[in-house]
């Protein structure tokens, strides 16, 4: 089902300040920086900053597990007792994401690349 955690997104209030912080922490500049998302690539993983995350209900970072079929993976997790936090949506270029909450309230993301 999963190919591992490939993306962690942090909700941030000040995108410029967060970009400066994570640039120093990671030792790289973002590969994409915009008003809606800033992304850093480190090896085969990505760290993202979402300035709208708090408004969308993010209470902390969300780890995204890369899957081959997001709809099938989502169904398996729902059958195992998870609840949908964010329905499957295209965030650009055919990349699909969704969030689920487990029985303990932990939020996990699913990600399917085009």
Secondary structure, 3 states (H helix, E strand, C coil): CEEEEEEEEEECCCHHHHHHHHHHHHCCCCCEECCCCEEEEECCEEEEEECCCCCCCCCCCEEEEEECCHHHHHHHHHHCCCEEEEEEEECCCCCEEEEEECCCCCEEEEEECC
